[in-house]
Amino acid sequence: MNTGALMLSPQIVARNVQLSPDAEQDIRTRTARLSRFYDRLTSCCVTIDIPQRRRLSDAEQYRVRLDIGLPGGEVVINHQPHAELRTALDEAFSAARRRVEDYARRQRGDVKARSP
């Protein structure tokens, strides 16, 4: 495992929402932390948006999508909306960490192939 940071800065896209500088820094920190699990990440795009509400009574909910580029593949995380931005980020980045770890295990050959 490598403790280095991403080679490329993550692309952060906010739709229908204004992100605070603290939230953007939190996203950058979480993205850099992903490179601990697989040091060959090629790109990362984090999209945060609030889907349009159908009724005025619907609460605003944050939806997080992660597109992580890897050599020979891509990991896409697209979670259901959540009322709290921090919780939505926690869930999305936890899922991304698990998927990146699984990808790294497969690349190293640590996962046994199924026999026919």
ZAZA-819428 format. One record per residue (C-alpha): residue number from 1; x, y, z. Coordinates in steps of 0.02 Angstrom, whole numbers, plus 32768, in hexadecimal, padded with zeros to 4 digits. Layout:
residues N
<nr NUM&px X&py Y&pz Z> $
...
end
This chain:
residues 116
<nr 1&px 8000&py 8000&pz 8000> $
<nr 2&px 8039&py 80AE&pz 7FD8> $
<nr 3&px 8012&py 8144&pz 8045> $
<nr 4&px 802C&py 81C1&pz 7FB7> $
<nr 5&px 7FA6&py 8234&pz 7F75> $
<nr 6&px 7F4D&py 822F&pz 7ED0> $
<nr 7&px 7FB5&py 8262&pz 7E3C> $
<nr 8&px 7F24&py 82CA&pz 7DFA> $
<nr 9&px 7EB9&py 8340&pz 7E5F> $
<nr 10&px 7E06&py 8301&pz 7E6E> $
<nr 11&px 7D84&py 8357&pz 7E04> $
<nr 12&px 7CF5&py 8394&pz 7E72> $
<nr 13&px 7C50&py 83BE&pz 7E1F> $
<nr 14&px 7BC0&py 840B&pz 7E81> $
<nr 15&px 7B14&py 8415&pz 7E32> $
<nr 16&px 7A82&py 8472&pz 7E81> $
<nr 17&px 7AEC&py 8486&pz 7F1F> $
<nr 18&px 7B73&py 84FD&pz 7F5C> $
<nr 19&px 7C02&py 84A2&pz 7FB4> $
<nr 20&px 7C61&py 84F7&pz 8040> $
<nr 21&px 7D20&py 84FC&pz 8039> $
<nr 22&px 7D22&py 8485&pz 80CE> $
<nr 23&px 7CB5&py 8408&pz 806F> $
<nr 24&px 7D27&py 8412&pz 7FD7> $
<nr 25&px 7DC0&py 83F6&pz 8044> $
<nr 26&px 7D6A&py 8361&pz 8096> $
<nr 27&px 7D49&py 8316&pz 7FEA> $
<nr 28&px 7DFF&py 8330&pz 7FB7> $
<nr 29&px 7E3B&py 82DD&pz 8057> $
<nr 30&px 7DC6&py 8248&pz 8040> $
<nr 31&px 7DFE&py 8235&pz 7F8C> $
<nr 32&px 7EB6&py 8239&pz 7FBB> $
<nr 33&px 7E92&py 81B4&pz 803F> $
<nr 34&px 7E53&py 813F&pz 7FB6> $
<nr 35&px 7F02&py 8139&pz 7F6C> $
<nr 36&px 7F3D&py 80DE&pz 8009> $
<nr 37&px 7EDC&py 8046&pz 7FD0> $
<nr 38&px 7F16&py 804A&pz 7F1A> $
<nr 39&px 7FA1&py 80C1&pz 7EE7> $
<nr 40&px 7F7F&py 80BC&pz 7E2C> $
<nr 41&px 7EDE&py 8122&pz 7E28> $
<nr 42&px 7EDC&py 8184&pz 7D86> $
<nr 43&px 7E49&py 81F9&pz 7DA1> $
<nr 44&px 7DBC&py 8223&pz 7E17> $
<nr 45&px 7D20&py 8288&pz 7DF7> $
<nr 46&px 7CAB&py 82AD&pz 7E8A> $
<nr 47&px 7BFF&py 82EC&pz 7E5B> $
<nr 48&px 7B8A&py 832E&pz 7EE2> $
<nr 49&px 7ADD&py 8366&pz 7EB8> $
<nr 50&px 7A31&py 837E&pz 7F00> $
<nr 51&px 79AE&py 832B&pz 7E93> $
<nr 52&px 7919&py 8396&pz 7E65> $
<nr 53&px 788E&py 838A&pz 7EE3> $
<nr 54&px 77E7&py 834D&pz 7EA2> $
<nr 55&px 7783&py 839D&pz 7F2D> $
<nr 56&px 77A8&py 8430&pz 7F9D> $
<nr 57&px 7798&py 83BC&pz 8032> $
<nr 58&px 782B&py 8351&pz 7FF4> $
<nr 59&px 78C9&py 8373&pz 8057> $
<nr 60&px 796B&py 839D&pz 8000> $
<nr 61&px 79DA&py 8305&pz 7FF0> $
<nr 62&px 7A90&py 82FA&pz 7FB7> $
<nr 63&px 7AC0&py 827A&pz 7F35> $
<nr 64&px 7B79&py 824C&pz 7F22> $
<nr 65&px 7BC5&py 81F9&pz 7E88> $
<nr 66&px 7C7A&py 81C3&pz 7E7E> $
<nr 67&px 7CD0&py 8197&pz 7DDA> $
<nr 68&px 7D7B&py 814F&pz 7E01> $
<nr 69&px 7DEF&py 8126&pz 7D71> $
<nr 70&px 7E62&py 808F&pz 7D86> $
<nr 71&px 7EDB&py 803E&pz 7D0C> $
<nr 72&px 7E6E&py 7FCE&pz 7CA0> $
<nr 73&px 7DCB&py 7FFC&pz 7CF4> $
<nr 74&px 7D5D&py 8075&pz 7D50> $
<nr 75&px 7CFF&py 8071&pz 7DF5> $
<nr 76&px 7C5B&py 80CF&pz 7DFA> $
<nr 77&px 7C00&py 80EE&pz 7E9D> $
<nr 78&px 7B52&py 8138&pz 7E91> $
<nr 79&px 7AF5&py 813B&pz 7F36> $
<nr 80&px 7A43&py 8166&pz 7F62> $
<nr 81&px 7A26&py 8217&pz 7FA1> $
<nr 82&px 7A3C&py 823F&pz 8059> $
<nr 83&px 7A04&py 82D6&pz 80BE> $
<nr 84&px 7AB2&py 82F8&pz 8107> $
<nr 85&px 7B46&py 831C&pz 8096> $
<nr 86&px 7BC4&py 82CF&pz 810F> $
<nr 87&px 7B60&py 822D&pz 811A> $
<nr 88&px 7B4D&py 8225&pz 805D> $
<nr 89&px 7C0A&py 823C&pz 804B> $
<nr 90&px 7C2E&py 81BA&pz 80D2> $
<nr 91&px 7BC4&py 8137&pz 807B> $
<nr 92&px 7C07&py 815B&pz 7FCD> $
<nr 93&px 7CBF&py 815D&pz 7FFF> $
<nr 94&px 7CAB&py 80C0&pz 806A> $
<nr 95&px 7C64&py 8064&pz 7FD4> $
<nr 96&px 7CEF&py 80AB&pz 7F66> $
<nr 97&px 7D74&py 8070&pz 7FE1> $
<nr 98&px 7D2D&py 7FBF&pz 7FDF> $
<nr 99&px 7D23&py 7FBB&pz 7F21> $
<nr 100&px 7DD4&py 8000&pz 7F0B> $
<nr 101&px 7E18&py 7F81&pz 7F8A> $
<nr 102&px 7DC0&py 7EF4&pz 7F2B> $
<nr 103&px 7E09&py 7F33&pz 7E86> $
<nr 104&px 7EB8&py 7F39&pz 7ED3> $
<nr 105&px 7EA5&py 7E86&pz 7F14> $
<nr 106&px 7E72&py 7E48&pz 7E69> $
<nr 107&px 7F05&py 7EA2&pz 7E18> $
<nr 108&px 7F7F&py 7E53&pz 7E93> $
<nr 109&px 7F32&py 7DA7&pz 7E78> $
<nr 110&px 7EFC&py 7D95&pz 7F2E> $
<nr 111&px 7E4E&py 7D5E&pz 7EF9> $
<nr 112&px 7E3B&py 7CAA&pz 7EC5> $
<nr 113&px 7DED&py 7C8C&pz 7E1C> $
<nr 114&px 7D53&py 7C1F&pz 7E18> $
<nr 115&px 7D6A&py 7B76&pz 7DC8> $
<nr 116&px 7CEF&py 7B44&pz 7D3F> $
end
